[in-house]
Amino acid sequence: MLSPDLKNALPTTDELACSDDTPVDNEDQNFLPNILLFLLNSIWTNRMDWYFGVDMAVYHTTGVNSRVPVVPDAFLSLGVERKKGGKSRKSYAVWEENGIIPILTLEMVSQTPGGEYEEKLDIYKKLGVLYYLIYNPEFWRRDQHQPFEVYKFINGSYQIQIGEPYFMPEIGLGIGWRQAVIGGIQQEFLCWYDERENCYLTDAEQVQQERQKAEQLAQYLRSLGIDPNNLPPKK
C-alpha cells in the first residue's frame, strides 16, 4: 500500500498516455482480445466489479519509472469499477485503483518478438499478476513454446500450468482456444469456459444455436404430420 505522500506525488491518468503508441503487428492483436471482452460483457452483464482492458497502458510503481507503462494486449482486473467514476478509462494506474493490480494479463506473440517469454514475464512477475497468458498460434515452433501457455504466480515465480482449457478458480472462468465461424470466416480464437469446460458462445453462435433448435423441432413436427407453420391456436 502506498503512503498518502507518495500517492499524491504520482501523476494522474489525465497526465499519462493511454498506450505506448506501438502499432499492432496484425489485426488479430486487437480483434481476438476484443472477442474476450465482448464475451465478458455477456457473461458478467450484471457484475460491476471488473474491468477488461485491450491494448491499454498499465502504470505501476514496480518498475524503474512510474511514467513508463507496460501495455498488455489485454488484461483483467477484479474488484474495480466497470466505469471509473462513471467515465471510460484512458489508462490504468494501479495507484488510482486502490492498489488493485490486474489478476490476468494476455500477450499475443507476433512476427516481431516482443519479449513475451522474457522481459514481459519479468515485468508481470514484479507486478504480481496472478495469471500470465501467452498466445502464440503462428510462431510457437520458432520460439520453442506451445501455441497457448498459462503461467501462474506461485511462491514468487511463474509456473506453467497444465490443461487446456485451463480453469482459474480465482476468476471463476476457464480459458482456451477453439475454432469457430466469426463474421462468416472459420478461424481460431480465444474463449472463456465454465468449470465444466463448456465454452461460452458468442452472440452470433447463440442465435445460430437457437435457429438449429427451432429447425430440429420443426422437422420433428413434420415427422408427426404436423405443419409447424400452421399450428392450432393455444386454448
N, C-alpha and C positions, 0 to 999 in steps of 0.2 A: 504494500500500500504506500503510495506516495505521500510525502508530507504536504500540508497546505501550501507552504512557501515554494516548494519545488513544482507543485502542480500549477500554481499561479505564474511561474516563470516560463512554463511551456507554451508554445504557440497554440492558437485555436485552429480548428479545421477551416475557418474562414480565411486564415492566412496561408494555409498549406495547399499544395497542388493535389488534384483529385487522383492523379496517377503519375507514372514516370514518363509518360508520353512515348513509350516504346511501342511501335506498331506491332500488331499481332502478326505471326508468321503465316497464318491461314485462317479462313473464315470459321473453321471448327472451334478455334480457341475462344471465340465469343458465343457461337451457336450452341455448342454442347453444354457449357455451364449454364446457359440460359434455359435449356430444357430442364435441368435440375431445379432451377429457380421456379419455373412455371409449374412443375410438379409439386413443389413445396407449397406454392400458393393454393393448390387444390387440397393437398394432404393436411396442411395445417391452417386451413382457411379461418378457423375460429381461434387460433392462437395469436397473441400479440407480443410474445416474448422471444422473438427470434429475428435474426437478420442474415440474409444471404447476399453477399457482395460478389459482383463479377468484374474482374479487371479493375479493382479499386485499390487505392493505396491504403495500406495499414501502417499507421505510425505508432511507434513504441519506444520504450526507453532502455531496451536491452541491447541496442546496437551502439555504434560509435557516435552517432548524431541523431537526435530525436526528429530532426527535419528530413532525414533520409528514410523513406519508407521501404517496406517490402510489398510487392504487388503480386499477390497470387492470381492465378486465372479465376479462382473462386474461393470463397471462404464462408463458413457458417459460424455465427455466434449465437449462444443461447443466454436468456436472461437479460436481453436488451430490448429496447423499443423497436417495433417494426418501422415506425417513423420517429426519428429522434426529435423530440419537441414538436411533433406533428408535421415535420418537414423532411424532405428527402436528404440523405447524407451526400456530402460532396466527397468525403473520405472518411476513414475510420481511425480515430485516435483513441488508443486504449485509455488514456487518462481522462477522456471525456465520456467514457462508457463504464464508469465506476470500476475501472481496472479490469474489466472483463475482456480476456483475450479470445480470439477465435478458437473454437473447440475442434474445428476441422479446416484444413486448407487443401486445395487441389491445384496441382501443376500439370499442364499438358505439354509433353515434350514435342518440340517442333524440329524442323530440318536443321536449324541452328541451335545447338545445345545451349541451354540456359542455366547450367549448374544445378539442375533439379536434384541430382543424386549427391551433390557435394555442398556447394555454397548455400542453396536454399534449405537443404536439410539442416545445416548447421544453424541457420537463422531461426528456423522454426523450433529447433531444439532449445536454443537460448530463450526464445519467447515462451516456450512451454505449451505449444499447441499439442493437444492430445492425439489427434489423428492427422497424419500427413499422407495424402493420396497422390500417386504419380500415375498418370495415364499416358501410355506410350504405344499406341497401336501400330505405328508405322516403322519406328526406328529402334524397337526393343532389341533386335538382334545386334544392331550396330553398337548399342550401349551395353549389351550383355546383361539385360534385365528381362523381366516379364512384361507383357503388354499392360498389365494393371497390377499395381502394388499398393498395399496398405501398410503403413508404418504406425505403430502405437508407441507413445512416450511412456516408458516403463522404467522406473528406478534410474532416472537421469539420462536415458538414452533411447533412441528409436530402435524398436524391434519389429522386423517384418512379420506380418500376420498371415496365417494360412486360411484358405477357404474363400470361395467366391460364388455367389455374393457374400460379402462379409457383413455380419450384423454388429452394430455398435450400440450396446445397451445404454450407454450414457446419453445417446442421442435418441434412441428408440427407433432407429431405422437401420436398414442394411443398404449396401451399395454394391453395384456390379455393372457389367456391361452386357448388352444384348443387341440383337438385330431386330429391326422393325422398319415399317414404311412410314416415313415422315415427309410430309409435303409431296407425296407421290413418288418418293425415292427410297429404295431399300438401302439402309445404312446402319452402321453401328453407332451406338451412343451409350452414355452412362445413365443409370436408372436407379431410383430408390426402391427398396424392397421392404416388406414387413418381416416379422420374426419367423414366419413360416416359409420365407423365401418366395413369396408371391410378389411379383413386380407391380408397382403402381403404374397404371396405364395413363397415357396422355389423353387429353380431351378427345382428340380425333379417334383414338383407339376405343375409347368408351362408346362413342357414337357408333362406330363400326360394330362393336360387340352387341349393342342393342339391336342394330339392324339385323345381324345374324340370328339373334334370338327370335326376333319377330318373324323372320323368314322361315325358321325351323317350325315355329308354331303354325304358321300359315300352311306349310307343307303337311303337317300332322292333321290339320283340319280337313285339308283336301283329301287325305287318305281315308277319312271317315265320311267322305261325300258331302262335306260342308264347305260352302263357298265363304272364304274368310272375308271377302269384300261385301258379303250380303248376309251378315249375321242377324238373327232375330233380335228385336229390342229387348232390353232387360225389363223384367216385370217388377 
